[in-house]
Amino acid sequence: MTMPVTRDDIDAAMLRIRGRVRETPVIRTEPLSRPIAAGRLLLKLENLQVSGSFKARGATNTILSLDKQDVARGLITASGGNHGLGLAAAARAAGAAATIYLPTNTPKAKAEKLTAWGAKVVFEGAVWDQANAAALAAADRDGLTYVHPFARPSVIAGQGTVGFEIMNRYPEIDTVVVAIGGGGLISGVATAVKAMKPEVRVIGVEPTGAATLHGSIEAGRLVELAEIATAANSLAPRKSEQINLDIITRWVDHIVLVSDAEMLAAARWLWFELGQAVELSAAAGIAALMTGRLQTSADENVCVVICGAGTDGLAP
């Protein structure tokens, strides 16, 4: 099967977004007072990215790929917060208007930050899927350009630049660990990593209360969850899309599940050990290591993508 996003697409995205987003650091974690994995652990700190998450990459690549008239019409999307922030930041840089539909479970701080970036914020529905349906209707009604948060090829290619940066900095990496929401980040990262070094393991991590892709892979088809039961709202669509399922099925080696309590413990570990303030979703990969659901060997080089900033780990 021909893949919808290729290494060439990610190479083009790298050139397109250079100087418009940050090349975030990959850091070594040692020494640690409380080690959580055998072998060497590195972190790709996308929580230090423009707007606070990797989402700025895909949004910027998309805006720079669009016709000028499509950008001028105004941009619209639905988001758990991070994609909205990435699109708002990219739209502001392009001098375009952005409208972001949010589900009502979005943290207030993200909505306030969106407004500060100049975006129009609309709350609609209890979960992302409901907000997305409203955003699509508004795009059609008002003639706005809709930017899907995880299923648009230009978004996936933009997120894939994370994988290239990891492998360019540390080509000896054996395993890359990525949190999964809709699947845009892991689709891009897995495509990039496997293109550069096919033997690298790519491991996805989902919340037990929103195991959308885990369930879809087990079923061999897209499944829609009956409900969402996680506070990690940026990892919580009820359904992914076929483009993401196809890429993940091809390139991702395994998906593990972690609970909200385990992600919270991991977020607190990141703050205590490394001074990194992250949201629950960004701690999912660390939680997989802390719980032992992801096993590593003593000679293994593991890189976890820390995907978004937040304050979940700061509570006592």
Summary of the structure (lengths in Angstrom):
residues: 316
radius of gyration: 17.9
end to end distance: 49.1
largest distance: 56.5
contacts: 1239
relative contact order: 0.17
helix: 48%
strand: 17%
